[in-house]
Amino acid sequence: MANLIALRRPPVTAPSEGLRLSENEFWGKQLLRAIGSQQLKIAEQTAFWGTVATAAIAAVSQQTMVAIPLSLCCGLSLINRLRFEEILQQRLATTTVEIAAVSTRENRLDAMAISSIQERVLTLEKAQLQGQITQLQQWAIDLDDRADELGDRTQKLDEMQQQLAALKRLTSVPAKTGRGRVAIFIDGANLFYAIGELGIRIDYTKFLKYLVGDDTLFRAIYYTGVEAADEKQRGFLLWMRHHGFRVVSKPVLQRPDGSKKANLDVEMAMDIVSLAGQYDTVVLVGGDGDLACALHKVSDCRARVEVVSLRSMTSEALIDVADSYVDLEEIKGKICKV
């Protein structure tokens, strides 16, 4: 009988590539390697030819009953081994396909998870961005509303200021006597140059009557600089004192450049303010803007402010504070000498 060769599966330590494979696939490959090894093939061939030789010897010695079963066993063993190897190959192929399918599913799941996470992040960022845009839009609407509200308040404030100014003008004149007591302050130098521009001679009696109107004269003061050697001016000032005017004068000073000047703005401002409360209407005949402060002061004391002067020689500050402004050019026909 043929010698039987017992094969054992040698202990094999899984290499590093086994870490990336499933356990079934790894041991399947190791089994195929053991089955397909050169040692197994030599053993099978030795067993087969030994069986054939034994069968021949048995046939020669006429022991066929022994040779036939032994040959049949070896043949069946060889067929079973081939069949087993084929089954292992099929199982290995099936396992490989299943592993590939599982790997594909895992990759798909990973891709789906990553895609889902990205979608969630994008959705969250989009929601946050939309919320910020909505908040900015709401802030813009609130700013527009506040701007409109501020514009309405500004407009109302302007209207109230206009109404207050109108009320102030109405209440600055006593109701019983119209303009009430009228105080007149005349800048002689300004008036002198103004009538020179107009080319007229003033009738001061007509002029005083025009300035007072139908109201009561409180005081008319004429401010001028005087030269001691000017007899004509001295006679004029004497006439003014006898016809309803008070005269405030100071000597004319000659400047280094040859010009002459007698500035009485300080005296006029002091008189305008100090007499406030004793008159109801102040009439300034002059155009010097330095007197605007004094007029503001008496206006705050509810006095009516009127300015009379030539437009080209009148400061805008005086016109702004005045309740009434009269251009000398418009009234020259009423105040000039015939």
PAZA-301161 format. One record per residue: x, y, z of N, C-alpha, C in turn; residue in three letters. Coordinates in steps of 0.2 Angstrom, whole numbers, plus 5000, padded with zeros to 4 digits. Example, Ala and Ser with C-alpha at 12.3 -4.5 7.8 and 13.67 -1.06 7.14 Angstrom:
<atoms>
506649725039506249785039506649845039ALA506449895035506849955036506450005039SER
</atoms>
This chain:
<atoms>
500449945000500050005000500450065000MET500150114997500550174997500650215004ALA501150245004501250275011500850345011ASN500450355016500050415017500450465020LEU500350525017500750585019500250635022ILE500350645029499950685032500150765032ALA499750805030499950875029499550915035LEU499950955038499651005043499751075040ARG499251115042499351185040499851225045ARG500351245042500851275046500651345049PRO500851355055500651415059500951475055PRO500551525053500751585049500451645053VAL500951685053500851755056500551805051THR500051835052499751875047500251935046ALA500451945040500852005038500452065038PRO500852125037500552185037499952195032SER499952165027499452175022498752145025GLU498852095029498252065032497852115036GLY498252165038497852215042497352255038LEU497452255031496952285027496452245024ARG496552175026496052125023495652095028LEU495052065027494652035031494951965033SER494751935039495151875042494951815037GLU494351815034494251755030494651755024ASN494751815021495051825015495851805016GLU496051835022496751815023496951745024PHE496551705028496651635029496451595023TRP496051615019495851585013496451585008GLY496851645008497451645004497951605006LYS498051595013498551555016498351485015GLN497751465015497551395013497751375006LEU497551425002497751404995498451404994LEU498851444997499551444997499851374999ARG499551345005499751285007499551225002ALA498951235000498751174995499151174989ILE499251234986499651244980500351244981GLY500651224986501351224987501651164983SER502351174982502651124978502651054982GLN502751064989502751004993502150964992GLN501550994992500950954991500950924984LEU501150954979501150924972501550864972LYS502150874975502650814975502350754978ILE502050764984501750714988501150684984ALA500750724981500150694977500450644972GLU500950674968501250634962501550574965GLN501950574970502250514973501750464975THR501150484978500650444980500250414974ALA500150454969499850424963500250374960PHE500850394958501250344954501450284959TRP501550294965501550234970501050184969GLY500450214969499750174969499750144962THR499950174957499950144950500450084950VAL501050094953501550044953501349984957ALA501050004963500749944967500149914964THR499749944960499249914956499549864951ALA500049884948500449844942500649784946ALA501049794951501349734955500749684957ILE500249714959499649674962499349634956ALA499349674950499049634944499549584942ALA500149594942500649544940500549484945VAL500549494951500449444956499749424957SER499349444953498649424953498249444959GLN498449504962498049534968497649594966GLN497249584961496849644959496349674964THR496149634968495649654973495949704978MET496649704978496949754982497149814978VAL497349814972497549864968496949914966ALA496449884964495849924962495649974967ILE495449954973495249994978495750054980PRO496350034980496850084981496950134976LEU496950114970496950164964496350204964SER495750174966495150214966495150264971LEU495450244977495550294983495950354981CYS496550344978497050394976496650444971CYS496350404966496050454961495450494963GLY495050464968494550504971494850564975LEU495450544979495750594983495950654979SER496250634973496550684968495950734966LEU495350694964494850734961494550784967ILE494450754973494250794978494650854980ASN495350844979495750904981495650954976ARG495550934969495450984964494751014965LEU494250974967493651004968493651054974ARG494051034979494051074985494451144983PHE494951134979495351194977494851244973GLU494451214969493951254965493451294969GLU493251254974492751284979493051344983ILE493651334985494051384988494151444984LEU494251434978494351484973493751524972GLN493151484972492551524971492351564977GLN492451534983492351564989492751624990ARG493451614988493851674988493651734984LEU493351714978493151764973492551794976ALA492051754979491451784982491651834988THR492051804992492251844998492551914995THR493051914990493351974988492752024985THR492251994981491752034979491352064985VAL491252024990490852054995491252104999GLU491952095000492352145003492352204999ILE492352204992492352264988491752294989ALA491152254989490552294990490452324996ALA490752295002490652325008491152385008VAL491752385005492152445005491852495001SER491452474995491152524991490552564995THR490252514999489652545003489952595009ARG490552575012490852615017491052685014GLU491352675008491552735004490952785003ASN490452745001489852784999489552825005ARG489552775011489352805017489752865020LEU490452855019490852915021490752975017ASP490652965010490553015005489853055007ALA489353005009488753035010488753075017MET489153045022489253085028489553145027ALA490153145023490453215022490053255018ILE489653235013489253275010488653305014SER488453265018487853285023488153335028SER488753325030489053375035489153445031ILE489453435025489553495021488953535020GLN488353495018487753525017487453565023GLU487553525029487353555035487753625037ARG488353615036488853675037488553735032VAL488553715026488253775021487653795023LEU487153755025486453775027486553825033THR486953805038487053845044487353905042LEU487853905038488153975036487654015032GLU487253985028486854025024486254055028LYS486054015033485554035038485854095042ALA486454085045486754145048486854205044GLN487054195038487154255033486454285032LEU485954245031485354275029485054315036GLN485154285042484954315048485354385048GLY485954385047486354455047486154505042GLN485954475036485654525031485054545033ILE484654505036483954525038484054585044THR484554565048484654615054484854685051GLN485354685046485554745043485054785039LEU484554745036484054775033483554815038GLN483454775043483054805049483354865051GLN484054865052484354925055484354985050TRP484354965043484355015038483655055038ALA483155005039482455035040482355075046ILE482655055052482555095058482955165057ASP483555165054483855225052483455275048LEU483155245043482755285039482155315042ASP481855275047481255295051481555355056ASP482155345059482355395063482555455059ARG482855445053483055505049482355545048ALA481855505046481255545044480955575050ASP480955545056480755575062481155635064GLU481755635063482255685065482055745060LEU481955725053481755785049481155815050GLY480655775053479955805055480055845061ASP480455825066480655865072480955935070ARG481455925065481755985063481356035060THR480856005056480456055052479956085057GLN479756045062479256075067479656125071LYS480256115073480656165077480756225073LEU480856225066480956285062480256315062ASP479656285062479056315062478956345068GLU479156315074479056345080479456405081MET480056405079480456465079480156525075GLN479956505069479656565065479056585069GLN478656545072478056565076478256605082GLN478756585085479056625091479256695089LEU479656695083479856765081479256805079ALA478756775076478256815074477856845080ALA477756795085477456815091477856875095LEU478556865095478956915098478856985095LYS478856985088478757045085478057075087ARG477557035087476857065089476857085096LEU477157055101477157075108477657125109THR478157135105478657195107478357265106SER477757275103477457335102476757335107VAL476757385111476157385116475557395111PRO474957355113474357355109474057425109ALA474057465115473657525115473957585111LYS474657585110474957645107475357625100THR475257565097475557545091476257535093GLY476757575091477457565092477657595099ARG477257625102477357645109477857705109GLY478257715114478757765115479357745110ARG479557795106480057785101480657825103VAL481257785103481857815104482257805098ALA482557865096482957875089483657885091ILE484057845088484857855088485157865081PHE485457925080485657935073486457935073ILE486757895069487457905068487557955063ASP487758015065487858075061488358065055GLY488858035056489358015051489057975045ALA488757925047488457875042487857915038ASN487457955042486957985038487258035033LEU487758075035488158125031488358095025PHE488658035025488958005019488357975015TYR487857945018487257925014486957975010ALA486858035013486458085009486958115004ILE487558105005488058125000488058074994GLY487958014995487857964990487157974986GLU486657994990485958004987485958074983LEU486358124985486358184982485858224984GLY485658224990485058264993485258304999ILE484858345001484858385008484258365012ARG484458345018483858315022483558375026ILE482858375026482458415031482358375037ASP482758395042482758355049482158355052TYR481758415051481058415054480658365051THR480658355044480258305041480458235043LYS481158225043481458165045481258145052PHE481258185057481058165063480358145064LEU479858185060479158165060479058105057LYS479458085051479358025048479557965053TYR480157975056480357925061479857905066LEU479557955069479057945075478457925072VAL478157955067477557935064476957965069GLY476457915070475957935074476057915082ASP476657895083476757875090477157925094ASP477357905100477657955105478357955105THR478658015104479358015104479658015111LEU480057965112480357965119481058005119PHE481457995114482058035114482358025107ARG482658085104483058075098483758105099ALA484258065098484958085100485358075093ILE485758135092486158135086486858135088TYR487258085086487958075088488458095082TYR488958135084489358165078490058185081THR490558185077491158215079491158295077GLY491558335081491558405079492258425079VAL492258485075492958515074492858585077GLU493258605081493158675085493158735080ALA493558725074493558785070492958785065ALA492558735065491958735060491358765063ASP491258835061490758875064490058845061GLU490058825054489458805051489158745055LYS489658695056489358635060489158655067GLN489458705070489258725077488558755076ARG488358795071487758825070487158765069GLY487358715065486958665063486758625070PHE487258605074487158575080486658605085LEU486758675085486358715089485658715087LEU485558715080484858715078484558645079TRP484958585079484658525081484458515088MET484858555092484658555099483958585101ARG483858635097483258675097482658645094HIS482658595090482158565086482058485088HIS482158475094481958405096482458355097GLY483158375095483658325095484158335101PHE484358285104484958285109485558275105ARG486058315106486758305102487258275107VAL487558215105488158195109488758195104VAL489258225106489858245101490458225105SER491058225101491658215103492158245098LYS492758265100493158295095493358245089PRO493458275083493758235078494458225078VAL494758165078495458155078495658145071LEU496258175070496558165063497058105064GLN497058065059497458005059498158015055ARG498657975056499257985053499257995045PRO498757955042498657955035498258015032ASP498058065037497758125035497058125036GLY496758065036495958055037495758075044SER495158095045494858115051494258065053LYS494258055060493758005062493558025069LYS492958015071492658025078492157965079ALA492457915082492057855083491557855089ASN490957855088490457865094490057795095LEU490257745092489957675092489857655100ASP490357665104490257645111489757685114VAL489757755113489257795116488557775114GLU488457765108487757745105487557675108MET488057625109487857565111487657565119ALA488057605122487857615130487257645131MET487057695127486357735127485857685125ASP485957645120485357605118485257555123ILE485757525127485657475132485357505138VAL485657565140485557585147484857615147SER484557645141483857665141483357615140LEU483557555139483057495137482557495143ALA481957485142481457475147481057545147GLY481357595145481057665145480757675138GLN480857645133480557655127480257585124TYR479857585119479557525117479857505110ASP480057555106480357545099481057585099THR481557555096482157585095482257595088VAL482457655085482557665078483257685078VAL483657645074484357665073484457685066LEU484757745065484857775059485657765058VAL485857715055486557695054486657625051GLY487257615049487357545047487957505049GLY488257525055488857495058488657435061ASP488857375059488757305062488957305069GLY489357345072489557345079489057355084ASP488457385081487957405086487457345086LEU487557285082487057235082486957205089ALA487557195093487457165099487057205104CYS487057275104486657315108485857305106ALA485757305099485057295097484857225099LEU485257175099485057105101484857115109HIS485157145113485057155120484357185121LYS484257235118483557275119483057235116VAL483157195110482657155107482457095112SER482957075116482757025121482357055127ASP482357115128481957155133481257175130CYS481057145124480457155121480357215118ARG480957255116480857315112480857295105ALA480457335101480457335094481057365091ARG481357335086482057365083481857385076VAL482057445074481957465067482657495065GLU482857485059483457515056483357555050VAL483657615049483557655043484257675041VAL484357655035485057675032485057665025SER485557685021485657665014485857595014LEU485557555009485657485009486457465008ARG486757505004487457495002487957505008SER487657545013488057555019487857525025MET487457475025487157445030487357365031THR487557355037487857285039487257235039SER487357175036486857125036486657105044GLU487157115048486957095055486457135058ALA486457205056485857245058485257225055LEU485257215049484657195045484357125048ILE484757085050484557015053484157025060ASP484457075064484157085071483557135070VAL483457165065482957215065482257185063ALA481757215067481057195065480757225059ASP481157285057480957325051481557365049SER481657355042482157395039481957445033TYR482157505033481957555028482557575025VAL482557575018483157605014483057675013ASP483557715015483457785014483357805007LEU483557765002483357784995482657784993GLU482257734997481557734996481157784999GLU481457825004481057875007481357945006ILE481857955002482158015001481758074998LYS481158054995480758104993480258134998GLY480258095004479858115010480258155015LYS480958155014481358185020481858235017ILE481858245010482358295008481958365008CYS482458415007482258485007481958505000LYS481458545000481158564993481558614990VAL
</atoms>
